[in-house]
Amino acid sequence: MDNNQLLMNQIIEKLIKADDNNEQLILTAEEVKELREELADQFYMPVLSMEEIVKLCEEGKIGQSPFNRS
């Protein structure tokens, strides 16, 4: 099967085109169902770069005991 024929790849292509053209994205009910089936059981967590971690430490937001905060 050609990967371009997979519904998920078609949805991704629509997303890219909408972004490139600064347009809203309209999905069919079938596309929404496909996205839900593919993504619903996933959990996304932000990943910080070392520079971001250093900045947060310098700002006192991380790297301290929560009991010693004022």
Predicted model as a PDB file, atoms N, CA, C, CB and O in Angstrom, pLDDT in the B-factor column:
MODEL        1                                                                  
ATOM      1  N   MET A   1       0.840  -1.186   0.000  1.00 65.00           N  
ATOM      2  CA  MET A   1       0.000   0.000   0.000  1.00 65.00           C  
ATOM      3  C   MET A   1       0.884   1.247   0.000  1.00 65.00           C  
ATOM      4  CB  MET A   1      -0.955  -0.001   1.221  1.00 65.00           C  
ATOM      5  O   MET A   1       1.897   1.297   0.697  1.00 65.00           O  
ATOM      6  N   ASP A   2       0.503   2.222  -0.764  1.00 79.00           N  
ATOM      7  CA  ASP A   2       1.186   3.504  -0.824  1.00 79.00           C  
ATOM      8  C   ASP A   2       0.884   4.283   0.460  1.00 79.00           C  
ATOM      9  CB  ASP A   2       0.750   4.311  -2.088  1.00 79.00           C  
ATOM     10  O   ASP A   2      -0.281   4.472   0.811  1.00 79.00           O  
ATOM     11  N   ASN A   3       1.927   4.734   1.159  1.00 83.00           N  
ATOM     12  CA  ASN A   3       1.742   5.448   2.428  1.00 83.00           C  
ATOM     13  C   ASN A   3       0.896   6.706   2.276  1.00 83.00           C  
ATOM     14  CB  ASN A   3       3.087   5.814   3.015  1.00 83.00           C  
ATOM     15  O   ASN A   3       0.243   7.129   3.230  1.00 83.00           O  
ATOM     16  N   ASN A   4       0.899   7.309   1.087  1.00 80.00           N  
ATOM     17  CA  ASN A   4       0.105   8.515   0.860  1.00 80.00           C  
ATOM     18  C   ASN A   4      -1.389   8.215   0.886  1.00 80.00           C  
ATOM     19  CB  ASN A   4       0.484   9.152  -0.471  1.00 80.00           C  
ATOM     20  O   ASN A   4      -2.201   9.129   1.029  1.00 80.00           O  
ATOM     21  N   GLN A   5      -1.755   6.961   0.752  1.00 86.00           N  
ATOM     22  CA  GLN A   5      -3.163   6.575   0.769  1.00 86.00           C  
ATOM     23  C   GLN A   5      -3.700   6.375   2.179  1.00 86.00           C  
ATOM     24  CB  GLN A   5      -3.358   5.311  -0.028  1.00 86.00           C  
ATOM     25  O   GLN A   5      -4.913   6.302   2.376  1.00 86.00           O  
ATOM     26  N   LEU A   6      -2.805   6.286   3.165  1.00 90.00           N  
ATOM     27  CA  LEU A   6      -3.251   6.117   4.538  1.00 90.00           C  
ATOM     28  C   LEU A   6      -3.953   7.388   5.012  1.00 90.00           C  
ATOM     29  CB  LEU A   6      -2.062   5.773   5.462  1.00 90.00           C  
ATOM     30  O   LEU A   6      -3.462   8.497   4.800  1.00 90.00           O  
ATOM     31  N   LEU A   7      -5.099   7.212   5.651  1.00 91.00           N  
ATOM     32  CA  LEU A   7      -5.888   8.357   6.091  1.00 91.00           C  
ATOM     33  C   LEU A   7      -5.105   9.281   7.011  1.00 91.00           C  
ATOM     34  CB  LEU A   7      -7.137   7.884   6.790  1.00 91.00           C  
ATOM     35  O   LEU A   7      -5.199  10.502   6.889  1.00 91.00           O  
ATOM     36  N   MET A   8      -4.335   8.710   7.930  1.00 90.00           N  
ATOM     37  CA  MET A   8      -3.559   9.541   8.854  1.00 90.00           C  
ATOM     38  C   MET A   8      -2.580  10.431   8.090  1.00 90.00           C  
ATOM     39  CB  MET A   8      -2.798   8.659   9.864  1.00 90.00           C  
ATOM     40  O   MET A   8      -2.424  11.603   8.430  1.00 90.00           O  
ATOM     41  N   ASN A   9      -1.928   9.899   7.076  1.00 92.00           N  
ATOM     42  CA  ASN A   9      -0.991  10.704   6.279  1.00 92.00           C  
ATOM     43  C   ASN A   9      -1.730  11.784   5.492  1.00 92.00           C  
ATOM     44  CB  ASN A   9      -0.192   9.805   5.314  1.00 92.00           C  
ATOM     45  O   ASN A   9      -1.192  12.873   5.293  1.00 92.00           O  
ATOM     46  N   GLN A  10      -2.933  11.506   5.050  1.00 93.00           N  
ATOM     47  CA  GLN A  10      -3.727  12.507   4.351  1.00 93.00           C  
ATOM     48  C   GLN A  10      -4.125  13.637   5.305  1.00 93.00           C  
ATOM     49  CB  GLN A  10      -4.979  11.862   3.728  1.00 93.00           C  
ATOM     50  O   GLN A  10      -4.132  14.807   4.922  1.00 93.00           O  
ATOM     51  N   ILE A  11      -4.453  13.282   6.535  1.00 93.00           N  
ATOM     52  CA  ILE A  11      -4.797  14.293   7.544  1.00 93.00           C  
ATOM     53  C   ILE A  11      -3.581  15.175   7.828  1.00 93.00           C  
ATOM     54  CB  ILE A  11      -5.298  13.617   8.857  1.00 93.00           C  
ATOM     55  O   ILE A  11      -3.699  16.398   7.905  1.00 93.00           O  
ATOM     56  N   ILE A  12      -2.428  14.556   7.980  1.00 93.00           N  
ATOM     57  CA  ILE A  12      -1.205  15.312   8.237  1.00 93.00           C  
ATOM     58  C   ILE A  12      -0.914  16.259   7.080  1.00 93.00           C  
ATOM     59  CB  ILE A  12      -0.015  14.361   8.462  1.00 93.00           C  
ATOM     60  O   ILE A  12      -0.517  17.403   7.299  1.00 93.00           O  
ATOM     61  N   GLU A  13      -1.107  15.797   5.870  1.00 94.00           N  
ATOM     62  CA  GLU A  13      -0.883  16.646   4.696  1.00 94.00           C  
ATOM     63  C   GLU A  13      -1.848  17.838   4.699  1.00 94.00           C  
ATOM     64  CB  GLU A  13      -1.050  15.823   3.395  1.00 94.00           C  
ATOM     65  O   GLU A  13      -1.453  18.955   4.365  1.00 94.00           O  
ATOM     66  N   LYS A  14      -3.107  17.603   5.073  1.00 95.00           N  
ATOM     67  CA  LYS A  14      -4.079  18.703   5.176  1.00 95.00           C  
ATOM     68  C   LYS A  14      -3.632  19.712   6.229  1.00 95.00           C  
ATOM     69  CB  LYS A  14      -5.487  18.159   5.523  1.00 95.00           C  
ATOM     70  O   LYS A  14      -3.741  20.922   6.029  1.00 95.00           O  
ATOM     71  N   LEU A  15      -3.131  19.205   7.344  1.00 94.00           N  
ATOM     72  CA  LEU A  15      -2.661  20.065   8.422  1.00 94.00           C  
ATOM     73  C   LEU A  15      -1.505  20.937   7.946  1.00 94.00           C  
ATOM     74  CB  LEU A  15      -2.232  19.225   9.632  1.00 94.00           C  
ATOM     75  O   LEU A  15      -1.481  22.140   8.208  1.00 94.00           O  
ATOM     76  N   ILE A  16      -0.560  20.339   7.258  1.00 95.00           N  
ATOM     77  CA  ILE A  16       0.606  21.075   6.751  1.00 95.00           C  
ATOM     78  C   ILE A  16       0.171  22.145   5.756  1.00 95.00           C  
ATOM     79  CB  ILE A  16       1.614  20.109   6.087  1.00 95.00           C  
ATOM     80  O   ILE A  16       0.640  23.282   5.825  1.00 95.00           O  
ATOM     81  N   LYS A  17      -0.720  21.792   4.833  1.00 96.00           N  
ATOM     82  CA  LYS A  17      -1.195  22.763   3.837  1.00 96.00           C  
ATOM     83  C   LYS A  17      -1.941  23.913   4.491  1.00 96.00           C  
ATOM     84  CB  LYS A  17      -2.100  22.079   2.814  1.00 96.00           C  
ATOM     85  O   LYS A  17      -1.766  25.068   4.104  1.00 96.00           O  
ATOM     86  N   ALA A  18      -2.777  23.603   5.488  1.00 96.00           N  
ATOM     87  CA  ALA A  18      -3.520  24.653   6.182  1.00 96.00           C  
ATOM     88  C   ALA A  18      -2.565  25.608   6.885  1.00 96.00           C  
ATOM     89  CB  ALA A  18      -4.503  24.041   7.195  1.00 96.00           C  
ATOM     90  O   ALA A  18      -2.761  26.823   6.859  1.00 96.00           O  
ATOM     91  N   ASP A  19      -1.537  25.058   7.509  1.00 95.00           N  
ATOM     92  CA  ASP A  19      -0.549  25.891   8.182  1.00 95.00           C  
ATOM     93  C   ASP A  19       0.226  26.735   7.174  1.00 95.00           C  
ATOM     94  CB  ASP A  19       0.413  25.024   8.999  1.00 95.00           C  
ATOM     95  O   ASP A  19       0.420  27.933   7.384  1.00 95.00           O  
ATOM     96  N   ASP A  20       0.663  26.122   6.095  1.00 97.00           N  
ATOM     97  CA  ASP A  20       1.424  26.852   5.068  1.00 97.00           C  
ATOM     98  C   ASP A  20       0.628  28.018   4.498  1.00 97.00           C  
ATOM     99  CB  ASP A  20       1.833  25.906   3.938  1.00 97.00           C  
ATOM    100  O   ASP A  20       1.191  29.069   4.190  1.00 97.00           O  
ATOM    101  N   ASN A  21      -0.690  27.834   4.357  1.00 97.00           N  
ATOM    102  CA  ASN A  21      -1.550  28.855   3.759  1.00 97.00           C  
ATOM    103  C   ASN A  21      -2.247  29.723   4.800  1.00 97.00           C  
ATOM    104  CB  ASN A  21      -2.584  28.202   2.877  1.00 97.00           C  
ATOM    105  O   ASN A  21      -3.085  30.560   4.464  1.00 97.00           O  
ATOM    106  N   ASN A  22      -1.887  29.511   6.089  1.00 97.00           N  
ATOM    107  CA  ASN A  22      -2.497  30.259   7.185  1.00 97.00           C  
ATOM    108  C   ASN A  22      -4.027  30.179   7.118  1.00 97.00           C  
ATOM    109  CB  ASN A  22      -2.039  31.729   7.149  1.00 97.00           C  
ATOM    110  O   ASN A  22      -4.717  31.193   7.213  1.00 97.00           O  
ATOM    111  N   GLU A  23      -4.535  28.970   6.954  1.00 96.00           N  
ATOM    112  CA  GLU A  23      -5.968  28.726   6.836  1.00 96.00           C  
ATOM    113  C   GLU A  23      -6.435  27.854   7.991  1.00 96.00           C  
ATOM    114  CB  GLU A  23      -6.305  28.063   5.482  1.00 96.00           C  
ATOM    115  O   GLU A  23      -5.648  27.168   8.644  1.00 96.00           O  
ATOM    116  N   GLN A  24      -7.748  27.904   8.222  1.00 96.00           N  
ATOM    117  CA  GLN A  24      -8.300  26.995   9.219  1.00 96.00           C  
ATOM    118  C   GLN A  24      -8.341  25.584   8.655  1.00 96.00           C  
ATOM    119  CB  GLN A  24      -9.709  27.446   9.658  1.00 96.00           C  
ATOM    120  O   GLN A  24      -8.328  25.382   7.441  1.00 96.00           O  
ATOM    121  N   LEU A  25      -8.390  24.624   9.546  1.00 94.00           N  
ATOM    122  CA  LEU A  25      -8.404  23.217   9.159  1.00 94.00           C  
ATOM    123  C   LEU A  25      -9.788  22.657   9.421  1.00 94.00           C  
ATOM    124  CB  LEU A  25      -7.323  22.407   9.928  1.00 94.00           C  
ATOM    125  O   LEU A  25     -10.307  22.757  10.533  1.00 94.00           O  
ATOM    126  N   ILE A  26     -10.374  22.077   8.415  1.00 94.00           N  
ATOM    127  CA  ILE A  26     -11.690  21.455   8.542  1.00 94.00           C  
ATOM    128  C   ILE A  26     -11.520  19.967   8.284  1.00 94.00           C  
ATOM    129  CB  ILE A  26     -12.734  22.092   7.552  1.00 94.00           C  
ATOM    130  O   ILE A  26     -11.003  19.555   7.245  1.00 94.00           O  
ATOM    131  N   LEU A  27     -11.965  19.168   9.249  1.00 94.00           N  
ATOM    132  CA  LEU A  27     -11.853  17.716   9.140  1.00 94.00           C  
ATOM    133  C   LEU A  27     -13.232  17.091   8.983  1.00 94.00           C  
ATOM    134  CB  LEU A  27     -11.137  17.131  10.371  1.00 94.00           C  
ATOM    135  O   LEU A  27     -14.224  17.589   9.516  1.00 94.00           O  
ATOM    136  N   THR A  28     -13.270  16.008   8.252  1.00 95.00           N  
ATOM    137  CA  THR A  28     -14.509  15.243   8.137  1.00 95.00           C  
ATOM    138  C   THR A  28     -14.690  14.416   9.406  1.00 95.00           C  
ATOM    139  CB  THR A  28     -14.493  14.327   6.870  1.00 95.00           C  
ATOM    140  O   THR A  28     -13.759  14.265  10.196  1.00 95.00           O  
ATOM    141  N   ALA A  29     -15.889  13.886   9.594  1.00 96.00           N  
ATOM    142  CA  ALA A  29     -16.155  13.030  10.753  1.00 96.00           C  
ATOM    143  C   ALA A  29     -15.229  11.817  10.740  1.00 96.00           C  
ATOM    144  CB  ALA A  29     -17.634  12.577  10.769  1.00 96.00           C  
ATOM    145  O   ALA A  29     -14.758  11.382  11.791  1.00 96.00           O  
ATOM    146  N   GLU A  30     -14.970  11.277   9.568  1.00 96.00           N  
ATOM    147  CA  GLU A  30     -14.075  10.123   9.444  1.00 96.00           C  
ATOM    148  C   GLU A  30     -12.651  10.480   9.870  1.00 96.00           C  
ATOM    149  CB  GLU A  30     -14.075   9.600   7.999  1.00 96.00           C  
ATOM    150  O   GLU A  30     -11.978   9.690  10.532  1.00 96.00           O  
ATOM    151  N   GLU A  31     -12.196  11.679   9.486  1.00 95.00           N  
ATOM    152  CA  GLU A  31     -10.850  12.114   9.861  1.00 95.00           C  
ATOM    153  C   GLU A  31     -10.734  12.343  11.365  1.00 95.00           C  
ATOM    154  CB  GLU A  31     -10.481  13.393   9.111  1.00 95.00           C  
ATOM    155  O   GLU A  31      -9.714  12.010  11.970  1.00 95.00           O  
ATOM    156  N   VAL A  32     -11.773  12.908  11.966  1.00 94.00           N  
ATOM    157  CA  VAL A  32     -11.775  13.127  13.409  1.00 94.00           C  
ATOM    158  C   VAL A  32     -11.715  11.787  14.134  1.00 94.00           C  
ATOM    159  CB  VAL A  32     -13.028  13.925  13.843  1.00 94.00           C  
ATOM    160  O   VAL A  32     -10.973  11.636  15.104  1.00 94.00           O  
ATOM    161  N   LYS A  33     -12.490  10.822  13.668  1.00 94.00           N  
ATOM    162  CA  LYS A  33     -12.488   9.490  14.273  1.00 94.00           C  
ATOM    163  C   LYS A  33     -11.099   8.857  14.168  1.00 94.00           C  
ATOM    164  CB  LYS A  33     -13.543   8.586  13.597  1.00 94.00           C  
ATOM    165  O   LYS A  33     -10.616   8.255  15.128  1.00 94.00           O  
ATOM    166  N   GLU A  34     -10.463   8.989  13.016  1.00 92.00           N  
ATOM    167  CA  GLU A  34      -9.126   8.439  12.814  1.00 92.00           C  
ATOM    168  C   GLU A  34      -8.121   9.085  13.775  1.00 92.00           C  
ATOM    169  CB  GLU A  34      -8.678   8.645  11.356  1.00 92.00           C  
ATOM    170  O   GLU A  34      -7.306   8.388  14.380  1.00 92.00           O  
ATOM    171  N   LEU A  35      -8.178  10.399  13.913  1.00 91.00           N  
ATOM    172  CA  LEU A  35      -7.286  11.086  14.838  1.00 91.00           C  
ATOM    173  C   LEU A  35      -7.510  10.621  16.263  1.00 91.00           C  
ATOM    174  CB  LEU A  35      -7.479  12.587  14.746  1.00 91.00           C  
ATOM    175  O   LEU A  35      -6.554  10.394  17.005  1.00 91.00           O  
ATOM    176  N   ARG A  36      -8.766  10.481  16.646  1.00 92.00           N  
ATOM    177  CA  ARG A  36      -9.076  10.031  18.007  1.00 92.00           C  
ATOM    178  C   ARG A  36      -8.527   8.635  18.255  1.00 92.00           C  
ATOM    179  CB  ARG A  36     -10.591  10.051  18.250  1.00 92.00           C  
ATOM    180  O   ARG A  36      -7.951   8.366  19.309  1.00 92.00           O  
ATOM    181  N   GLU A  37      -8.705   7.755  17.292  1.00 91.00           N  
ATOM    182  CA  GLU A  37      -8.213   6.389  17.450  1.00 91.00           C  
ATOM    183  C   GLU A  37      -6.694   6.340  17.532  1.00 91.00           C  
ATOM    184  CB  GLU A  37      -8.694   5.524  16.301  1.00 91.00           C  
ATOM    185  O   GLU A  37      -6.139   5.522  18.266  1.00 91.00           O  
ATOM    186  N   GLU A  38      -6.027   7.195  16.797  1.00 88.00           N  
ATOM    187  CA  GLU A  38      -4.568   7.200  16.776  1.00 88.00           C  
ATOM    188  C   GLU A  38      -3.953   7.908  17.978  1.00 88.00           C  
ATOM    189  CB  GLU A  38      -4.084   7.850  15.514  1.00 88.00           C  
ATOM    190  O   GLU A  38      -2.890   7.508  18.452  1.00 88.00           O  
ATOM    191  N   LEU A  39      -4.611   8.956  18.477  1.00 86.00           N  
ATOM    192  CA  LEU A  39      -3.986   9.819  19.473  1.00 86.00           C  
ATOM    193  C   LEU A  39      -4.598   9.758  20.867  1.00 86.00           C  
ATOM    194  CB  LEU A  39      -4.037  11.206  18.999  1.00 86.00           C  
ATOM    195  O   LEU A  39      -3.976  10.218  21.824  1.00 86.00           O  
ATOM    196  N   ALA A  40      -5.775   9.214  21.005  1.00 85.00           N  
ATOM    197  CA  ALA A  40      -6.520   9.313  22.260  1.00 85.00           C  
ATOM    198  C   ALA A  40      -5.810   8.671  23.443  1.00 85.00           C  
ATOM    199  CB  ALA A  40      -7.865   8.683  22.095  1.00 85.00           C  
ATOM    200  O   ALA A  40      -5.980   9.136  24.570  1.00 85.00           O  
ATOM    201  N   ASP A  41      -5.040   7.646  23.238  1.00 85.00           N  
ATOM    202  CA  ASP A  41      -4.396   6.972  24.360  1.00 85.00           C  
ATOM    203  C   ASP A  41      -2.972   7.457  24.600  1.00 85.00           C  
ATOM    204  CB  ASP A  41      -4.390   5.485  24.126  1.00 85.00           C  
ATOM    205  O   ASP A  41      -2.217   6.834  25.346  1.00 85.00           O  
ATOM    206  N   GLN A  42      -2.611   8.561  23.970  1.00 83.00           N  
ATOM    207  CA  GLN A  42      -1.262   9.094  24.135  1.00 83.00           C  
ATOM    208  C   GLN A  42      -1.292  10.287  25.077  1.00 83.00           C  
ATOM    209  CB  GLN A  42      -0.657   9.494  22.773  1.00 83.00           C  
ATOM    210  O   GLN A  42      -2.285  11.009  25.163  1.00 83.00           O  
ATOM    211  N   PHE A  43      -0.206  10.474  25.767  1.00 82.00           N  
ATOM    212  CA  PHE A  43      -0.056  11.587  26.691  1.00 82.00           C  
ATOM    213  C   PHE A  43       1.228  12.313  26.315  1.00 82.00           C  
ATOM    214  CB  PHE A  43      -0.031  11.103  28.190  1.00 82.00           C  
ATOM    215  O   PHE A  43       2.284  11.690  26.194  1.00 82.00           O  
ATOM    216  N   TYR A  44       1.144  13.604  26.133  1.00 79.00           N  
ATOM    217  CA  TYR A  44       2.303  14.381  25.710  1.00 79.00           C  
ATOM    218  C   TYR A  44       2.857  15.175  26.881  1.00 79.00           C  
ATOM    219  CB  TYR A  44       1.936  15.321  24.552  1.00 79.00           C  
ATOM    220  O   TYR A  44       2.116  15.815  27.628  1.00 79.00           O  
ATOM    221  N   MET A  45       4.157  15.120  27.023  1.00 82.00           N  
ATOM    222  CA  MET A  45       4.847  15.854  28.084  1.00 82.00           C  
ATOM    223  C   MET A  45       5.867  16.786  27.450  1.00 82.00           C  
ATOM    224  CB  MET A  45       5.534  14.880  29.092  1.00 82.00           C  
ATOM    225  O   MET A  45       6.566  16.397  26.513  1.00 82.00           O  
ATOM    226  N   PRO A  46       5.958  18.009  27.951  1.00 81.00           N  
ATOM    227  CA  PRO A  46       6.979  18.908  27.405  1.00 81.00           C  
ATOM    228  C   PRO A  46       8.371  18.433  27.800  1.00 81.00           C  
ATOM    229  CB  PRO A  46       6.750  20.352  27.894  1.00 81.00           C  
ATOM    230  O   PRO A  46       8.575  17.885  28.883  1.00 81.00           O  
ATOM    231  N   VAL A  47       9.301  18.650  26.921  1.00 90.00           N  
ATOM    232  CA  VAL A  47      10.697  18.316  27.181  1.00 90.00           C  
ATOM    233  C   VAL A  47      11.475  19.621  27.177  1.00 90.00           C  
ATOM    234  CB  VAL A  47      11.267  17.300  26.117  1.00 90.00           C  
ATOM    235  O   VAL A  47      11.380  20.415  26.241  1.00 90.00           O  
ATOM    236  N   LEU A  48      12.242  19.830  28.236  1.00 90.00           N  
ATOM    237  CA  LEU A  48      13.017  21.061  28.355  1.00 90.00           C  
ATOM    238  C   LEU A  48      14.447  20.848  27.872  1.00 90.00           C  
ATOM    239  CB  LEU A  48      13.015  21.558  29.806  1.00 90.00           C  
ATOM    240  O   LEU A  48      15.036  19.785  28.069  1.00 90.00           O  
ATOM    241  N   SER A  49      14.984  21.875  27.241  1.00 93.00           N  
ATOM    242  CA  SER A  49      16.395  21.843  26.864  1.00 93.00           C  
ATOM    243  C   SER A  49      17.226  22.165  28.102  1.00 93.00           C  
ATOM    244  CB  SER A  49      16.698  22.852  25.701  1.00 93.00           C  
ATOM    245  O   SER A  49      16.692  22.643  29.103  1.00 93.00           O  
ATOM    246  N   MET A  50      18.504  21.910  28.039  1.00 91.00           N  
ATOM    247  CA  MET A  50      19.389  22.233  29.163  1.00 91.00           C  
ATOM    248  C   MET A  50      19.360  23.736  29.451  1.00 91.00           C  
ATOM    249  CB  MET A  50      20.838  21.771  28.866  1.00 91.00           C  
ATOM    250  O   MET A  50      19.403  24.149  30.610  1.00 91.00           O  
ATOM    251  N   GLU A  51      19.287  24.542  28.409  1.00 92.00           N  
ATOM    252  CA  GLU A  51      19.245  25.995  28.590  1.00 92.00           C  
ATOM    253  C   GLU A  51      17.982  26.408  29.339  1.00 92.00           C  
ATOM    254  CB  GLU A  51      19.313  26.712  27.229  1.00 92.00           C  
ATOM    255  O   GLU A  51      18.023  27.286  30.201  1.00 92.00           O  
ATOM    256  N   GLU A  52      16.865  25.771  29.006  1.00 92.00           N  
ATOM    257  CA  GLU A  52      15.615  26.090  29.699  1.00 92.00           C  
ATOM    258  C   GLU A  52      15.670  25.659  31.167  1.00 92.00           C  
ATOM    259  CB  GLU A  52      14.429  25.412  28.997  1.00 92.00           C  
ATOM    260  O   GLU A  52      15.165  26.364  32.041  1.00 92.00           O  
ATOM    261  N   ILE A  53      16.278  24.515  31.435  1.00 89.00           N  
ATOM    262  CA  ILE A  53      16.420  24.033  32.811  1.00 89.00           C  
ATOM    263  C   ILE A  53      17.294  24.986  33.617  1.00 89.00           C  
ATOM    264  CB  ILE A  53      17.020  22.610  32.833  1.00 89.00           C  
ATOM    265  O   ILE A  53      16.963  25.321  34.754  1.00 89.00           O  
ATOM    266  N   VAL A  54      18.420  25.431  33.027  1.00 88.00           N  
ATOM    267  CA  VAL A  54      19.311  26.373  33.703  1.00 88.00           C  
ATOM    268  C   VAL A  54      18.566  27.663  34.024  1.00 88.00           C  
ATOM    269  CB  VAL A  54      20.553  26.671  32.835  1.00 88.00           C  
ATOM    270  O   VAL A  54      18.681  28.190  35.131  1.00 88.00           O  
ATOM    271  N   LYS A  55      17.811  28.166  33.071  1.00 91.00           N  
ATOM    272  CA  LYS A  55      17.059  29.409  33.283  1.00 91.00           C  
ATOM    273  C   LYS A  55      16.057  29.244  34.419  1.00 91.00           C  
ATOM    274  CB  LYS A  55      16.331  29.831  31.991  1.00 91.00           C  
ATOM    275  O   LYS A  55      15.943  30.122  35.274  1.00 91.00           O  
ATOM    276  N   LEU A  56      15.330  28.130  34.438  1.00 90.00           N  
ATOM    277  CA  LEU A  56      14.363  27.894  35.507  1.00 90.00           C  
ATOM    278  C   LEU A  56      15.048  27.778  36.860  1.00 90.00           C  
ATOM    279  CB  LEU A  56      13.556  26.634  35.223  1.00 90.00           C  
ATOM    280  O   LEU A  56      14.515  28.236  37.870  1.00 90.00           O  
ATOM    281  N   CYS A  57      16.224  27.168  36.883  1.00 88.00           N  
ATOM    282  CA  CYS A  57      17.003  27.078  38.135  1.00 88.00           C  
ATOM    283  C   CYS A  57      17.427  28.473  38.590  1.00 88.00           C  
ATOM    284  CB  CYS A  57      18.257  26.171  37.944  1.00 88.00           C  
ATOM    285  O   CYS A  57      17.306  28.812  39.768  1.00 88.00           O  
ATOM    286  N   GLU A  58      17.922  29.274  37.653  1.00 88.00           N  
ATOM    287  CA  GLU A  58      18.365  30.622  37.986  1.00 88.00           C  
ATOM    288  C   GLU A  58      17.211  31.484  38.493  1.00 88.00           C  
ATOM    289  CB  GLU A  58      19.008  31.277  36.771  1.00 88.00           C  
ATOM    290  O   GLU A  58      17.403  32.350  39.346  1.00 88.00           O  
ATOM    291  N   GLU A  59      16.008  31.239  37.962  1.00 89.00           N  
ATOM    292  CA  GLU A  59      14.823  31.988  38.384  1.00 89.00           C  
ATOM    293  C   GLU A  59      14.256  31.445  39.691  1.00 89.00           C  
ATOM    294  CB  GLU A  59      13.752  31.942  37.294  1.00 89.00           C  
ATOM    295  O   GLU A  59      13.314  32.013  40.243  1.00 89.00           O  
ATOM    296  N   GLY A  60      14.822  30.353  40.186  1.00 86.00           N  
ATOM    297  CA  GLY A  60      14.357  29.769  41.437  1.00 86.00           C  
ATOM    298  C   GLY A  60      13.065  28.981  41.306  1.00 86.00           C  
ATOM    299  O   GLY A  60      12.416  28.679  42.307  1.00 86.00           O  
ATOM    300  N   LYS A  61      12.690  28.647  40.082  1.00 87.00           N  
ATOM    301  CA  LYS A  61      11.438  27.918  39.867  1.00 87.00           C  
ATOM    302  C   LYS A  61      11.598  26.415  40.021  1.00 87.00           C  
ATOM    303  CB  LYS A  61      10.895  28.224  38.497  1.00 87.00           C  
ATOM    304  O   LYS A  61      10.631  25.715  40.322  1.00 87.00           O  
ATOM    305  N   ILE A  62      12.805  25.917  39.817  1.00 87.00           N  
ATOM    306  CA  ILE A  62      13.086  24.494  40.030  1.00 87.00           C  
ATOM    307  C   ILE A  62      14.428  24.371  40.730  1.00 87.00           C  
ATOM    308  CB  ILE A  62      13.085  23.701  38.681  1.00 87.00           C  
ATOM    309  O   ILE A  62      15.209  25.322  40.771  1.00 87.00           O  
ATOM    310  N   GLY A  63      14.687  23.204  41.273  1.00 82.00           N  
ATOM    311  CA  GLY A  63      15.978  22.966  41.904  1.00 82.00           C  
ATOM    312  C   GLY A  63      16.027  23.342  43.370  1.00 82.00           C  
ATOM    313  O   GLY A  63      17.097  23.353  43.979  1.00 82.00           O  
ATOM    314  N   GLN A  64      14.866  23.652  43.941  1.00 69.00           N  
ATOM    315  CA  GLN A  64      14.804  23.992  45.347  1.00 69.00           C  
ATOM    316  C   GLN A  64      13.831  23.054  46.048  1.00 69.00           C  
ATOM    317  CB  GLN A  64      14.386  25.464  45.540  1.00 69.00           C  
ATOM    318  O   GLN A  64      12.939  22.480  45.423  1.00 69.00           O  
ATOM    319  N   SER A  65      14.015  22.913  47.324  1.00 63.00           N  
ATOM    320  CA  SER A  65      13.061  22.140  48.111  1.00 63.00           C  
ATOM    321  C   SER A  65      11.738  22.911  48.143  1.00 63.00           C  
ATOM    322  CB  SER A  65      13.603  21.873  49.566  1.00 63.00           C  
ATOM    323  O   SER A  65      11.745  24.116  48.391  1.00 63.00           O  
ATOM    324  N   PRO A  66      10.622  22.256  47.901  1.00 62.00           N  
ATOM    325  CA  PRO A  66       9.335  22.963  47.957  1.00 62.00           C  
ATOM    326  C   PRO A  66       9.018  23.465  49.364  1.00 62.00           C  
ATOM    327  CB  PRO A  66       8.212  22.048  47.473  1.00 62.00           C  
ATOM    328  O   PRO A  66       8.165  24.336  49.533  1.00 62.00           O  
ATOM    329  N   PHE A  67       9.697  22.923  50.370  1.00 69.00           N  
ATOM    330  CA  PHE A  67       9.436  23.321  51.756  1.00 69.00           C  
ATOM    331  C   PHE A  67      10.187  24.581  52.147  1.00 69.00           C  
ATOM    332  CB  PHE A  67       9.809  22.200  52.699  1.00 69.00           C  
ATOM    333  O   PHE A  67       9.838  25.222  53.139  1.00 69.00           O  
ATOM    334  N   ASN A  68      11.219  24.953  51.383  1.00 66.00           N  
ATOM    335  CA  ASN A  68      12.018  26.123  51.695  1.00 66.00           C  
ATOM    336  C   ASN A  68      11.606  27.352  50.893  1.00 66.00           C  
ATOM    337  CB  ASN A  68      13.465  25.825  51.452  1.00 66.00           C  
ATOM    338  O   ASN A  68      12.208  28.415  51.048  1.00 66.00           O  
ATOM    339  N   ARG A  69      10.615  27.231  50.060  1.00 58.00           N  
ATOM    340  CA  ARG A  69      10.172  28.367  49.235  1.00 58.00           C  
ATOM    341  C   ARG A  69       9.425  29.378  50.078  1.00 58.00           C  
ATOM    342  CB  ARG A  69       9.281  27.891  48.077  1.00 58.00           C  
ATOM    343  O   ARG A  69       8.753  29.026  51.048  1.00 58.00           O  
ATOM    344  N   SER A  70       9.549  30.624  49.701  1.00 56.00           N  
ATOM    345  CA  SER A  70       8.811  31.656  50.429  1.00 56.00           C  
ATOM    346  C   SER A  70       7.589  32.092  49.660  1.00 56.00           C  
ATOM    347  CB  SER A  70       9.701  32.857  50.712  1.00 56.00           C  
ATOM    348  O   SER A  70       6.844  32.957  50.121  1.00 56.00           O  
TER     349      SER A  70                                                      
ENDMDL                                                                          
END                                                                             
